[in-house]
């Protein structure tokens, strides 16, 4: 079972201040590293009123200084919004400074306002993602190359180059990842895994294996789940409402889980947001099995760091020692 701790660094006005959340995130990653978590996941968005982290590589560097072995995984860097040469340089430096712990997840993005901010065209995003991956592979050789009529060389050379994962939520995205990336972020929808695996095999690449079962995107451990839900619901609802607003911006309609019927009851009934006792969490882990991923998101939408630390301590005492690792 892979253990992942995730941060998007949202700090809505009703939650903890951003300064406290960033300090807590660094402390928590140090804790997760010592406990043996496999990866920390860092998202990226721009211009969000709640301060969603726009700079995952910067935060990854800060977290690297507080840890020794945990992988630093961007999920995802919005590749069309970057100068690709600068992205290659920053990723190379981060890979060297972290002793090879960067996993560079890339995505295309979908919010028109973000593309307007950076002067980019939304329609070009997947072409740009493909070009960026091509450039990164050339750049990380450390050798001179020509790119769009320019002579380029990127140093220092990362050794080894960071693996590149590709995000997406469609069968086409899965096949694209098989063709041009080193891996694909497993979707929450299992039916999207077969196109990725089939394309890998058709291309003669190694078999990625069966679908790794996914735990809830938000899991909280509590002795009294009903009491915990009262504190956590505003944070979960804030996250879901924000994503719903963003999909309206992008597609003209709400999209995603519970976008049309977003209430406290639907969130609490969702398999994606779960508050469980330690015993229930271990039962969940047993159902998922060893070929799976379990996520913790302890600062979701500004959850008070002291409350999050209580939860993490309970996880460490009563859940972690019994997981299928």
C-alpha positions, 0 to 999 in steps of 0.5 A: 500500500502506497501512502501519500500525504497531499497539500493544495494549501487553500486558506479560505477566510474561515480557516487557519491563516496561510502562514500557519498552514505553510509552517504546518505542512513543512512539519507534517512532511517531516513527520510523514517522511520519518514514518515512512510515507512514500510520497507527498502530492502537490497541486497547482492553480493560479488566482484562486481567492483562497490562495491555492498553491501556485508554485509546487516546485518552490514548496517541494524544495522547502519540503525537501529540506525537511525530509530525507526519503519521501518522494516529491510529486507534483500533481500537477504542474500546469505545463502550458503556463511555463517557459519550458526551458525554465521548467527544465532548469528548475526541475533539474536543480530540484532533482539534484538538490533532493537526491533524485526525489522529484516526480514531475507530474504534468497536466494541461489545465482547464481554467480559462482565467489561468491561461489569460493571466499567463497570456496563453491559449487554452486551445493549445494546451495538449499540444504544448504539454506534448512539446514540453515533454519532448523538450524536457527529455532533450534538455535533461541530456545536458547536450546542446539542442535546437528548439523552435529555431533556437540553440539551447543548452540546459545545465545542470544535468539531472542524474537521473532525470525526473520521471514524468507522469501525465494527468488526465481524466479521459481514455484519450488522456490515458493513451497519451500518457502511455505514448509520451510519459513515464506514467499516468496518475491513476484516476478515481474511475477504474474503467479508465485504467485499461486504455492506459495499460492496453496502450502501454502493451501495444507500444511494447512498453513494460506492463503497468499491471492492474489498477491500483485501488484508490482510497478516499481523496480525503480520509480523516481518522477520529475516535468520534466521527460524528463530532469530527464531521461537524468541524470538517464539513465546512472545509470539504464543502469549500473544496467541492464548491470551488471545483464546481465553480471552476468547472462552470468557468471552464465548461459552462456547467458544474462537473465532478462529484456532487457538483449538482447536488452539493450538500452536507449530506451528499458529502458525508455519504460520498466514498471520496470523503470519509471520516473513520475510526481507527478500526474502520480505517483498518477495515478499509485498508484490508478491502483495498489490499496491498496494491493500492494507494491511501491518501491523507490530506490533513490541512484540507481547505484550511483545517486548523493545524493543531486539529490535524496534528491530533489526527495524525498522531492517532493515525500513527498510533492506531492505524499505521502499524497495522497497514499492509506495507 
